[in-house]
Amino acid sequence: MTNITSDRILILDFGSQYSQLIARRVREAGVYSEMHPFDMSDDDIKTFNPKGIILSGGPESVYEAGSPRAPQIVFELGVPVLGICYGFQTMSAQLGGSVVAGAVKEFGYAQIDVAVDDKLLNGLKDDNAQIQVWMSHGDKVASLPDGFTVTSSTPSCAFASASDESRQLYGVQFHPEVTHTAKGVEVISNFVHGICGCGNLWNPQNIIEMRVAQLKEQIGDEKVLLGLSGGVDSSVVAALLHKAIGDQLTCVFVDNGLLRLNEGDQVMRMFADNMGIRVIRADAENRFLDALAGATDPEVKRKIIGREFIEVFSEEARKLDGVKFLAQGTIYPDVIESAKTKNGKAHVIKSHHNVGGLPDDLHFELVEPLRDLFKDEVRKLGTTLGLPHEMIYRHPFPGPGLGVRILGEIKKEYADILRVADDIFMQELRASGWYDKTAQAFAVFCPVKSVGVVGDARRYAWVISLRAVETVDFMTARFAHLPYELVDKISTRIMNEIADVSRVVYDVSSKPPATIEWE
């Protein structure tokens, strides 16, 4: 089997908010990439054996004492290097150039004037030699190292890009990884293909073939247990494991009573009935609701839901004999966020979708087949494996489910009302084409009553809030500007079809200052 990671690009991260985007763009170009801290050791860099190295942007200033530097070996390995923003600045400073604070800071769109059509910018300029790019910098390169040639500029940035093609060193002050840079994909492609000489081996079909072979080798004839939630990650893990090891896989689906309308039945129909995967459905609605009785604080509710999930899952696991492996849906951003650098900076791993904290008597070895994949790659794998598009590309759903979309205390009555309201909302978004235009949409149950009029009668019933946002990275978001006619239709349906709702409101809060979820 072809080694699809033999062509690999190393990304050294200096802390840019766009660093993960660089890795994703390289992979979208069909080349395997990994992101590591800027202080990666020389030995680890050599062991990684990259065909090229990209230095990311970052928030610090090169001329300040103690600011990060690229390992000197980066410029001595003889492989192509691309510095982006801060990466370009530190490359310049380390090789004999200089960096200063810019008199004019550039944040947002800019037009670069291409002076030299080098291998990086090859074939990208239009008739007037300009390319629209995205800038995000206050500092700039003031003088280039010996051997470098300026390849583009803006009115306030003399060195918007530069290169030393004899040493295969390239730098850009703009960000080719963001979608706002008009020909950023081509810049990345020129680097990884034209300059580094990488192929197009990293694609869903090849990834599946490689991962199936790896899983067979790792698992052998042993049994595997997976906590199946019906979410994207666990669903793709289930499909991938089933393809690799068939009946050696057992899934436990914990139905906590806080799922979307008919979701439990849909999960069983998809995986147990259609795919023939062994799925144990633990109907624990009453158990979760009893444990949540009286709890109103969001964090308390989350902890209760997490604790009960572990207990139910553990009880089901103890009923199974001979299970050696536990499969989890850890994905690459989780791994990146848990990495520590030598300077002590660290981020806690996201674990809301993983089965963590199992009792001591349950000893499993981990299987994490998505550990080196980004979310968009996981989705592509899912569709290639035959999972329905509407399952793979549906909006995010929180680990605690409706538990954080019911404000205050959780009751079955509230969950049942919210399920129907949310389903009506989703139906109309899909019918109107707005589902795919929004990144996340959902209904919220507000535990306050409002007066309404139905026919000649007075109705005193609950309030439902609708929430829909547009975002790329979920770090910031604006409320979706849904057409008034659509909001009107959704509101009318909810109040007409749910007797216990007398008022529907639309949330027009953006993030920040609001969060996307209400709790």
FENZI-V312868 format. One line per field, one symbol per residue. phi: phi as a letter, one per 30 degrees, with the letter a starting at -180 (. if undefined). burial: I if it has 16 or more other ideal C-beta (glycine too) atoms within 10 Angstrom, else O. A space follows every 10 residues. Layout:
phi=???
burial=???
//
This chain:
phi=.dddcddbcc ccccjddced dedddddddj bdbbcbedce deddddddhd dabccddadc cedddiddbd eddeccdicd bccchedddd edddcjdbbb dddcdcbjda cccdcbdddd ceicdddcic bdbccaacda dcbddejdbd caabecbdbd aaabddchcb bbddcddcdd debdddddde ddcdcdiddc ddbedddddd ddddddddci cdcbcbdccj dedddddddd ddddbhddcb cccdcciccd eidddddddd cdddciddbc ccdbeddddd ddeidbdedd dedddddddd dddddddddc cidccccbce cdeddddcdc cddjdabddd bdccccided dccbddbbdc eccdeddddd dedddjdded ddcddebded idecccdidc beeddddded ddddededdd ddiddddcda bacbccdbcb dbbbiccccc bdccccbbbc accidbacdd dddedddddd edddddcbdc bcabbcdccc cdddcdddb
burial=OOOIIOIIII IIIIIIOIII IIIIIIIIII IIIIIIIIII OOOOIOOOOI IIIIIIIIOO OIOOOOIIII IOOIIOIOII IIIIIIIIII IIIIIOIOIO OIOOOIOOOI OIOIIOOIII IOOIIOOOOI IOIIIIIOII IIOIIOOIOO IIIIOOIIII IIIIIOOIII IIIIIIIIOI IIIIOIIIII IIIOIIOIOO IIOIOIIIOI IIOOIOOOIO OOIIIIIIII IIIIIIIIII IIIIIOOIII IIIIIIIIII IOIIOOIIOI IIOOIOIOII IOOIOOIIIO IIOOIOOIOO IIOIIIOIII OIIIOIIOOO OOIIIIIIII IIIIIIOOOO OOOOOOOOOO OOIIIOOOOO OOOIOOIIII OIIIOOIIII IIOIIOIOOO IIOIOOIIII IIIIIIIIOI OOOIIIIIII IIIIIIOIIO OOOIIOOIII IIIIIIOOOO OOOOOOOOIO IIIIIIIIIO IOOOOOIOII OIOOOIIOOI IOIIIOOIOO IIIIOOIOOO IOOOOIIII
//
